[in-house]
Amino acid sequence: MRLSELSGKEIVDLQRAERLGVLGHADLEINEQDGKVLALIIPTAKWSGLKRNQQDIRISWDQIKKVGKDMIIFDLER
């Protein structure tokens, strides 16, 4: 699968049935030696009063259950 095919897919947590974002807003962690994807890094920004808290979620490639036509489903419990 090409990176361009992953772009624009919704990222969904299987356990919480929650949408975390769209892959265009995420980063990929790639092994420099063989070019394989190691993880998705998804930025999550939450507002607390007037302050913005930035926290990233790292989803290891082996936690991804399914890459479908419109979404990527993962399980963080794994």
MOPAC internal coordinates of N, CA, C and O (Angstrom, degrees):
PM7 1SCF
backbone

  N    0.0000 0     0.00 0     0.00 0    0    0    0
  C    1.4418 1     0.00 0     0.00 0    1    0    0
  C    1.5269 1   108.56 1     0.00 0    2    1    0
  O    1.2310 1   120.87 1   -40.17 1    3    2    1
  N    1.2892 1   115.94 1   139.83 1    3    2    1
  C    1.4623 1   121.63 1  -179.81 1    5    3    2
  C    1.5233 1   110.52 1   -91.97 1    6    5    3
  O    1.2310 1   121.62 1   -25.10 1    7    6    5
  N    1.3356 1   114.51 1   154.90 1    7    6    5
  C    1.4583 1   120.23 1   179.04 1    9    7    6
  C    1.5207 1   111.10 1   -58.70 1   10    9    7
  O    1.2310 1   120.19 1   141.75 1   11   10    9
  N    1.3121 1   117.24 1   -38.25 1   11   10    9
  C    1.4663 1   120.41 1  -179.88 1   13   11   10
  C    1.5290 1   111.99 1   -62.85 1   14   13   11
  O    1.2310 1   120.11 1   153.66 1   15   14   13
  N    1.3311 1   117.39 1   -26.34 1   15   14   13
  C    1.4607 1   121.23 1   178.09 1   17   15   14
  C    1.5260 1   111.84 1   -76.88 1   18   17   15
  O    1.2310 1   119.84 1   155.80 1   19   18   17
  N    1.3337 1   117.90 1   -24.20 1   19   18   17
  C    1.4646 1   121.71 1   178.40 1   21   19   18
  C    1.5245 1   112.13 1   -80.90 1   22   21   19
  O    1.2310 1   120.35 1   151.51 1   23   22   21
  N    1.3176 1   116.94 1   -28.49 1   23   22   21
  C    1.4597 1   121.71 1  -175.76 1   25   23   22
  C    1.5283 1   111.44 1   -60.81 1   26   25   23
  O    1.2310 1   121.11 1   -44.61 1   27   26   25
  N    1.3202 1   115.49 1   135.39 1   27   26   25
  C    1.4591 1   120.98 1   176.82 1   29   27   26
  C    1.5173 1   114.32 1    89.97 1   30   29   27
  O    1.2310 1   119.35 1   175.50 1   31   30   29
  N    1.3203 1   118.84 1    -4.50 1   31   30   29
  C    1.4676 1   120.90 1   179.44 1   33   31   30
  C    1.5263 1   109.94 1   -80.60 1   34   33   31
  O    1.2310 1   120.69 1   -37.88 1   35   34   33
  N    1.3275 1   116.29 1   142.12 1   35   34   33
  C    1.4574 1   121.42 1   175.29 1   37   35   34
  C    1.5216 1   108.89 1   -72.81 1   38   37   35
  O    1.2310 1   120.95 1   -34.61 1   39   38   37
  N    1.3387 1   115.78 1   145.39 1   39   38   37
  C    1.4556 1   121.53 1   178.85 1   41   39   38
  C    1.5233 1   107.05 1  -109.35 1   42   41   39
  O    1.2310 1   120.36 1   -60.75 1   43   42   41
  N    1.3535 1   116.92 1   119.25 1   43   42   41
  C    1.4582 1   122.05 1  -172.21 1   45   43   42
  C    1.5223 1   110.65 1  -123.27 1   46   45   43
  O    1.2310 1   121.02 1   -48.63 1   47   46   45
  N    1.3532 1   115.65 1   131.37 1   47   46   45
  C    1.4594 1   122.58 1   176.37 1   49   47   46
  C    1.5320 1   108.73 1   -83.83 1   50   49   47
  O    1.2310 1   119.96 1   -59.03 1   51   50   49
  N    1.3208 1   117.67 1   120.97 1   51   50   49
  C    1.4573 1   123.39 1  -177.28 1   53   51   50
  C    1.5237 1   111.98 1   -64.45 1   54   53   51
  O    1.2310 1   119.42 1   136.69 1   55   54   53
  N    1.3280 1   118.71 1   -43.31 1   55   54   53
  C    1.4624 1   122.34 1  -176.32 1   57   55   54
  C    1.5258 1   112.79 1   -67.06 1   58   57   55
  O    1.2310 1   120.52 1   136.44 1   59   58   57
  N    1.3153 1   116.61 1   -43.56 1   59   58   57
  C    1.4664 1   120.37 1  -176.66 1   61   59   58
  C    1.5227 1   112.98 1   -96.86 1   62   61   59
  O    1.2310 1   119.87 1   175.23 1   63   62   61
  N    1.3200 1   117.85 1    -4.77 1   63   62   61
  C    1.4657 1   122.90 1  -176.44 1   65   63   62
  C    1.5232 1   110.03 1    49.21 1   66   65   63
  O    1.2310 1   121.88 1  -130.31 1   67   66   65
  N    1.3450 1   114.00 1    49.69 1   67   66   65
  C    1.4553 1   120.78 1  -174.56 1   69   67   66
  C    1.5198 1   110.45 1  -124.92 1   70   69   67
  O    1.2310 1   121.00 1   -43.16 1   71   70   69
  N    1.3047 1   115.70 1   136.84 1   71   70   69
  C    1.4664 1   122.21 1   176.89 1   73   71   70
  C    1.5206 1   108.29 1   -83.71 1   74   73   71
  O    1.2310 1   120.39 1   -54.30 1   75   74   73
  N    1.3403 1   116.85 1   125.70 1   75   74   73
  C    1.4551 1   120.86 1  -179.03 1   77   75   74
  C    1.5151 1   113.33 1   -99.32 1   78   77   75
  O    1.2310 1   119.88 1   165.93 1   79   78   77
  N    1.2926 1   117.83 1   -14.07 1   79   78   77
  C    1.4515 1   120.18 1   179.65 1   81   79   78
  C    1.5055 1   111.87 1   150.39 1   82   81   79
  O    1.2310 1   121.66 1    12.79 1   83   82   81
  N    1.3060 1   114.43 1  -167.21 1   83   82   81
  C    1.4578 1   122.51 1   179.62 1   85   83   82
  C    1.5181 1   107.23 1  -116.53 1   86   85   83
  O    1.2310 1   119.78 1   -40.04 1   87   86   85
  N    1.3114 1   118.03 1   139.96 1   87   86   85
  C    1.4593 1   121.25 1  -173.15 1   89   87   86
  C    1.5152 1   113.71 1   -58.71 1   90   89   87
  O    1.2310 1   118.93 1   156.32 1   91   90   89
  N    1.2717 1   119.64 1   -23.68 1   91   90   89
  C    1.4626 1   120.47 1   175.89 1   93   91   90
  C    1.5162 1   112.58 1   -62.55 1   94   93   91
  O    1.2310 1   120.71 1   161.34 1   95   94   93
  N    1.3376 1   116.26 1   -18.66 1   95   94   93
  C    1.4593 1   122.54 1  -179.57 1   97   95   94
  C    1.5209 1   111.16 1  -102.40 1   98   97   95
  O    1.2310 1   120.08 1  -163.81 1   99   98   97
  N    1.3058 1   117.45 1    16.19 1   99   98   97
  C    1.4643 1   122.30 1  -178.16 1  101   99   98
  C    1.5250 1   109.93 1  -122.84 1  102  101   99
  O    1.2310 1   121.21 1   -16.27 1  103  102  101
  N    1.3107 1   115.28 1   163.73 1  103  102  101
  C    1.4586 1   121.02 1   176.16 1  105  103  102
  C    1.5159 1   109.28 1  -111.12 1  106  105  103
  O    1.2310 1   121.18 1   -24.01 1  107  106  105
  N    1.3134 1   115.35 1   155.99 1  107  106  105
  C    1.4528 1   120.99 1   175.85 1  109  107  106
  C    1.5248 1   109.52 1  -108.87 1  110  109  107
  O    1.2310 1   120.50 1   -40.91 1  111  110  109
  N    1.3210 1   116.65 1   139.09 1  111  110  109
  C    1.4588 1   121.72 1   171.82 1  113  111  110
  C    1.5251 1   105.89 1   -99.71 1  114  113  111
  O    1.2310 1   120.62 1   -61.31 1  115  114  113
  N    1.3239 1   116.43 1   118.69 1  115  114  113
  C    1.4617 1   121.64 1  -172.85 1  117  115  114
  C    1.5162 1   110.48 1  -119.78 1  118  117  115
  O    1.2310 1   120.70 1   -42.62 1  119  118  117
  N    1.3306 1   116.27 1   137.38 1  119  118  117
  C    1.4541 1   121.92 1   175.35 1  121  119  118
  C    1.5302 1   107.36 1   -71.29 1  122  121  119
  O    1.2310 1   120.69 1   -59.44 1  123  122  121
  N    1.3181 1   116.28 1   120.56 1  123  122  121
  C    1.4648 1   120.19 1  -176.13 1  125  123  122
  C    1.5288 1   113.11 1   -69.28 1  126  125  123
  O    1.2310 1   120.04 1   156.34 1  127  126  125
  N    1.3200 1   117.53 1   -23.66 1  127  126  125
  C    1.4608 1   120.44 1  -176.94 1  129  127  126
  C    1.5211 1   113.22 1   -78.19 1  130  129  127
  O    1.2310 1   120.36 1   136.95 1  131  130  129
  N    1.3375 1   116.91 1   -43.05 1  131  130  129
  C    1.4649 1   117.98 1  -177.11 1  133  131  130
  C    1.5296 1   113.96 1  -117.75 1  134  133  131
  O    1.2310 1   120.00 1   176.76 1  135  134  133
  N    1.3462 1   117.60 1    -3.24 1  135  134  133
  C    1.4554 1   120.88 1   176.08 1  137  135  134
  C    1.5155 1   115.29 1    78.26 1  138  137  135
  O    1.2310 1   119.63 1  -171.17 1  139  138  137
  N    1.3344 1   118.32 1     8.83 1  139  138  137
  C    1.4622 1   121.05 1  -179.98 1  141  139  138
  C    1.5251 1   110.57 1   -80.66 1  142  141  139
  O    1.2310 1   121.13 1   -32.87 1  143  142  141
  N    1.3358 1   115.45 1   147.13 1  143  142  141
  C    1.4575 1   121.38 1   178.00 1  145  143  142
  C    1.5271 1   108.30 1   -76.57 1  146  145  143
  O    1.2310 1   120.51 1   -53.52 1  147  146  145
  N    1.3399 1   116.63 1   126.48 1  147  146  145
  C    1.4603 1   121.84 1   178.53 1  149  147  146
  C    1.5207 1   111.35 1   -95.01 1  150  149  147
  O    1.2310 1   120.40 1   142.32 1  151  150  149
  N    1.3371 1   116.85 1   -37.68 1  151  150  149
  C    1.4645 1   119.83 1  -175.81 1  153  151  150
  C    1.5223 1   110.89 1  -162.70 1  154  153  151
  O    1.2310 1   121.60 1   -19.49 1  155  154  153
  N    1.3214 1   114.54 1   160.51 1  155  154  153
  C    1.4600 1   122.57 1   169.62 1  157  155  154
  C    1.5172 1   106.78 1  -103.00 1  158  157  155
  O    1.2310 1   119.86 1   -45.07 1  159  158  157
  N    1.3181 1   117.87 1   134.93 1  159  158  157
  C    1.4558 1   122.84 1   176.63 1  161  159  158
  C    1.5257 1   106.73 1  -112.54 1  162  161  159
  O    1.2310 1   120.78 1   -65.53 1  163  162  161
  N    1.3373 1   116.12 1   114.47 1  163  162  161
  C    1.4576 1   121.17 1  -174.75 1  165  163  162
  C    1.5221 1   108.84 1  -110.76 1  166  165  163
  O    1.2310 1   119.95 1   -62.67 1  167  166  165
  N    1.3383 1   117.69 1   117.33 1  167  166  165
  C    1.4605 1   119.49 1   177.13 1  169  167  166
  C    1.5269 1   110.64 1   -75.46 1  170  169  167
  O    1.2310 1   120.54 1   -44.88 1  171  170  169
  N    1.3178 1   116.58 1   135.12 1  171  170  169
  C    1.4598 1   121.44 1   174.90 1  173  171  170
  C    1.5144 1   107.40 1  -126.31 1  174  173  171
  O    1.2310 1   120.49 1   -59.68 1  175  174  173
  N    1.2908 1   116.67 1   120.32 1  175  174  173
  C    1.4619 1   121.66 1   179.52 1  177  175  174
  C    1.5245 1   108.59 1  -112.13 1  178  177  175
  O    1.2310 1   120.77 1   -52.37 1  179  178  177
  N    1.3207 1   116.14 1   127.63 1  179  178  177
  C    1.4563 1   120.99 1   178.68 1  181  179  178
  C    1.5227 1   108.41 1  -124.47 1  182  181  179
  O    1.2310 1   121.48 1   -39.39 1  183  182  181
  N    1.3150 1   114.78 1   140.61 1  183  182  181
  C    1.4624 1   120.15 1   179.36 1  185  183  182
  C    1.5198 1   108.85 1   -92.78 1  186  185  183
  O    1.2310 1   120.97 1   -48.55 1  187  186  185
  N    1.3140 1   115.75 1   131.45 1  187  186  185
  C    1.4557 1   122.89 1   176.34 1  189  187  186
  C    1.5268 1   106.72 1  -125.44 1  190  189  187
  O    1.2310 1   120.47 1   -81.60 1  191  190  189
  N    1.3212 1   116.71 1    98.40 1  191  190  189
  C    1.4625 1   120.15 1  -173.80 1  193  191  190
  C    1.5077 1   109.54 1    68.22 1  194  193  191
  O    1.2310 1   120.07 1    60.92 1  195  194  193
  N    1.3164 1   117.47 1  -119.08 1  195  194  193
  C    1.4636 1   121.88 1   178.17 1  197  195  194
  C    1.5164 1   112.24 1  -102.92 1  198  197  195
  O    1.2310 1   120.35 1  -175.41 1  199  198  197
  N    1.3117 1   116.94 1     4.59 1  199  198  197
  C    1.4675 1   121.99 1  -175.86 1  201  199  198
  C    1.5260 1   110.69 1  -109.38 1  202  201  199
  O    1.2310 1   120.96 1   -42.07 1  203  202  201
  N    1.3165 1   115.76 1   137.93 1  203  202  201
  C    1.4659 1   121.16 1   179.15 1  205  203  202
  C    1.5213 1   108.87 1   -99.89 1  206  205  203
  O    1.2310 1   120.71 1   -56.73 1  207  206  205
  N    1.3225 1   116.24 1   123.27 1  207  206  205
  C    1.4665 1   121.81 1   178.15 1  209  207  206
  C    1.5200 1   109.43 1   -99.48 1  210  209  207
  O    1.2310 1   120.66 1   -60.21 1  211  210  209
  N    1.3217 1   116.34 1   119.79 1  211  210  209
  C    1.4660 1   121.58 1  -179.79 1  213  211  210
  C    1.5189 1   108.72 1  -100.25 1  214  213  211
  O    1.2310 1   120.46 1   -52.40 1  215  214  213
  N    1.3066 1   116.73 1   127.60 1  215  214  213
  C    1.4515 1   121.82 1   178.21 1  217  215  214
  C    1.5240 1   107.40 1  -142.99 1  218  217  215
  O    1.2310 1   120.29 1   -42.42 1  219  218  217
  N    1.3201 1   117.05 1   137.58 1  219  218  217
  C    1.4548 1   121.31 1  -179.34 1  221  219  218
  C    1.5121 1   110.46 1  -103.87 1  222  221  219
  O    1.2310 1   120.95 1   -34.47 1  223  222  221
  N    1.3218 1   115.78 1   145.53 1  223  222  221
  C    1.4596 1   121.82 1   173.44 1  225  223  222
  C    1.5237 1   107.05 1  -108.56 1  226  225  223
  O    1.2310 1   120.72 1   -52.77 1  227  226  225
  N    1.3356 1   116.23 1   127.23 1  227  226  225
  C    1.4635 1   121.26 1   178.63 1  229  227  226
  C    1.5230 1   107.80 1  -104.16 1  230  229  227
  O    1.2310 1   121.02 1   -58.72 1  231  230  229
  N    1.3235 1   115.65 1   121.28 1  231  230  229
  C    1.4632 1   121.80 1   178.86 1  233  231  230
  C    1.5197 1   107.52 1  -112.55 1  234  233  231
  O    1.2310 1   121.01 1   -69.25 1  235  234  233
  N    1.3159 1   115.67 1   110.75 1  235  234  233
  C    1.4604 1   121.32 1   178.48 1  237  235  234
  C    1.5329 1   109.20 1   -65.42 1  238  237  235
  O    1.2310 1   120.45 1   -33.72 1  239  238  237
  N    1.3179 1   116.75 1   146.28 1  239  238  237
  C    1.4673 1   120.52 1  -177.17 1  241  239  238
  C    1.5275 1   111.86 1   -59.96 1  242  241  239
  O    1.2310 1   119.78 1   149.70 1  243  242  241
  N    1.3443 1   118.03 1   -30.30 1  243  242  241
  C    1.4705 1   119.41 1   179.12 1  245  243  242
  C    1.5303 1   112.63 1   -76.19 1  246  245  243
  O    1.2310 1   119.45 1   171.19 1  247  246  245
  N    1.3336 1   118.65 1    -8.81 1  247  246  245
  C    1.4648 1   122.57 1   174.94 1  249  247  246
  C    1.5298 1   111.81 1   -86.57 1  250  249  247
  O    1.2310 1   120.45 1   170.10 1  251  250  249
  N    1.3120 1   116.74 1    -9.90 1  251  250  249
  C    1.4610 1   120.54 1   179.40 1  253  251  250
  C    1.5203 1   109.05 1   -79.24 1  254  253  251
  O    1.2310 1   121.52 1   -56.23 1  255  254  253
  N    1.3229 1   114.69 1   123.77 1  255  254  253
  C    1.4675 1   121.39 1  -177.77 1  257  255  254
  C    1.5234 1   112.54 1   -87.49 1  258  257  255
  O    1.2310 1   120.83 1   138.58 1  259  258  257
  N    1.3332 1   116.03 1   -41.42 1  259  258  257
  C    1.4660 1   119.37 1  -173.71 1  261  259  258
  C    1.5215 1   109.94 1  -155.09 1  262  261  259
  O    1.2310 1   121.17 1   -44.61 1  263  262  261
  N    1.3230 1   115.37 1   135.39 1  263  262  261
  C    1.4602 1   121.91 1   170.73 1  265  263  262
  C    1.5175 1   105.73 1  -110.34 1  266  265  263
  O    1.2310 1   121.39 1   -72.30 1  267  266  265
  N    1.3170 1   114.95 1   107.70 1  267  266  265
  C    1.4579 1   120.41 1  -177.93 1  269  267  266
  C    1.5110 1   112.32 1  -101.17 1  270  269  267
  O    1.2310 1   121.34 1     9.83 1  271  270  269
  N    1.3131 1   115.04 1  -170.17 1  271  270  269
  C    1.4622 1   121.29 1  -178.45 1  273  271  270
  C    1.5268 1   111.95 1   -66.00 1  274  273  271
  O    1.2310 1   120.56 1   141.73 1  275  274  273
  N    1.3472 1   116.54 1   -38.27 1  275  274  273
  C    1.4606 1   121.22 1  -175.06 1  277  275  274
  C    1.5206 1   114.54 1  -115.39 1  278  277  275
  O    1.2310 1   119.97 1   164.56 1  279  278  277
  N    1.3418 1   117.66 1   -15.44 1  279  278  277
  C    1.4565 1   118.68 1  -174.87 1  281  279  278
  C    1.5213 1   112.94 1  -149.74 1  282  281  279
  O    1.2310 1   122.01 1   -16.38 1  283  282  281
  N    1.3299 1   113.76 1   163.62 1  283  282  281
  C    1.4609 1   122.98 1   175.20 1  285  283  282
  C    1.5233 1   106.19 1  -116.76 1  286  285  283
  O    1.2310 1   120.41 1   -57.24 1  287  286  285
  N    1.3320 1   116.82 1   122.76 1  287  286  285
  C    1.4599 1   121.58 1  -179.04 1  289  287  286
  C    1.5200 1   108.53 1  -106.34 1  290  289  287
  O    1.2310 1   120.60 1   -48.96 1  291  290  289
  N    1.3364 1   116.46 1   131.04 1  291  290  289
  C    1.4597 1   120.60 1  -179.63 1  293  291  290
  C    1.5232 1   110.31 1  -133.22 1  294  293  291
  O    1.2310 1   121.16 1   -14.45 1  295  294  293
  N    1.3384 1   115.39 1   165.55 1  295  294  293
  C    1.4582 1   122.70 1  -179.66 1  297  295  294
  C    1.5177 1   108.20 1  -131.65 1  298  297  295
  O    1.2310 1   120.16 1   -73.70 1  299  298  297
  N    1.3360 1   117.30 1   106.30 1  299  298  297
  C    1.4606 1   121.26 1  -178.93 1  301  299  298
  C    1.5299 1   112.59 1   -72.60 1  302  301  299
  O    1.2310 1   119.95 1   161.99 1  303  302  301
  N    1.3273 1   117.71 1   -18.01 1  303  302  301
  C    1.4616 1   121.48 1  -179.37 1  305  303  302
  C    1.5163 1   112.62 1   -69.97 1  306  305  303
  O    1.2310 1   120.14 1   162.10 1  307  306  305
  N    1.2882 1   117.33 1   -17.90 1  307  306  305
  C    1.4595 1   122.54 1  -175.78 1  309  307  306
  C    1.4917 1   112.93 1   -73.82 1  310  309  307
  O    1.2310 1   120.10 1   180.00 1  311  310  309

